Amino acid sequence: MYMNGQMIYEDRHFHDHMSSEVPVQIYCGRMHSDIGFIEQYGKEFVLVNNIFYSRKQFTFVSRPGY
């Protein structure tokens, strides 16, 4: 489905990861911020580990098999 390390940014990417329970790694710039499963997503934010991450401020990376 998605390769390890592939950036995700479209609604369908977030939907696929949430419905298939594929973890995502979250970065702020080049600094690791979090890793976990998407609980919810919207146009502005993604909810991971009970924390809302801005889709504009953070980068989301696919981590299948983590």
C-alpha positions as CSV (number, residue, x, y, z in Angstrom):
1,M,0.0,0.0,0.0
2,Y,2.5,2.7,1.2
3,M,6.2,2.4,1.4
4,N,8.1,2.9,4.6
5,G,9.1,6.5,4.8
6,Q,6.6,7.8,2.2
7,M,5.2,11.2,3.0
8,I,1.4,11.4,3.4
9,Y,-0.5,14.6,2.9
10,E,-3.8,14.0,1.1
11,D,-7.1,13.2,2.8
12,R,-7.1,9.7,1.2
13,H,-3.6,9.0,2.6
14,F,-4.8,9.8,6.1
15,H,-8.0,7.8,5.6
16,D,-6.1,4.8,4.3
17,H,-3.7,4.9,7.3
18,M,-6.6,5.3,9.8
19,S,-8.8,2.6,8.3
20,S,-5.9,0.1,7.9
21,E,-4.3,1.0,11.2
22,V,-0.9,1.8,9.7
23,P,1.2,3.9,12.0
24,V,2.6,7.3,11.0
25,Q,5.7,9.1,12.2
26,I,5.3,12.9,12.7
27,Y,8.1,15.4,12.2
28,C,8.4,19.1,12.9
29,G,11.0,20.1,10.4
30,R,13.6,17.4,10.7
31,M,12.9,16.7,14.3
32,H,10.9,13.6,15.3
33,S,7.8,14.6,17.3
34,D,5.7,11.4,17.6
35,I,4.7,8.1,16.2
36,G,1.3,6.3,16.4
37,F,-2.0,5.6,14.8
38,I,-4.3,8.2,13.3
39,E,-7.4,8.5,15.5
40,Q,-9.1,11.3,13.4
41,Y,-8.2,13.8,10.7
42,G,-9.6,16.8,9.1
43,K,-8.6,19.6,6.7
44,E,-6.4,21.3,9.4
45,F,-5.4,18.7,11.9
46,V,-4.5,15.1,12.5
47,L,-5.2,13.4,15.9
48,V,-2.5,11.0,17.0
49,N,-2.0,9.8,20.6
50,N,-4.7,12.3,21.8
51,I,-2.7,15.2,20.3
52,F,-3.9,17.4,17.5
53,Y,-1.1,18.0,14.9
54,S,-1.4,20.8,12.4
55,R,-1.2,19.5,8.8
56,K,0.5,22.8,7.8
57,Q,3.1,22.7,10.6
58,F,4.0,19.0,10.8
59,T,5.1,16.4,8.2
60,F,3.5,12.9,8.3
61,V,5.4,9.8,7.2
62,S,4.1,6.3,6.6
63,R,5.6,3.6,8.9
64,P,4.0,0.3,7.9
65,G,5.3,-2.6,10.0
66,Y,6.4,-0.4,12.9
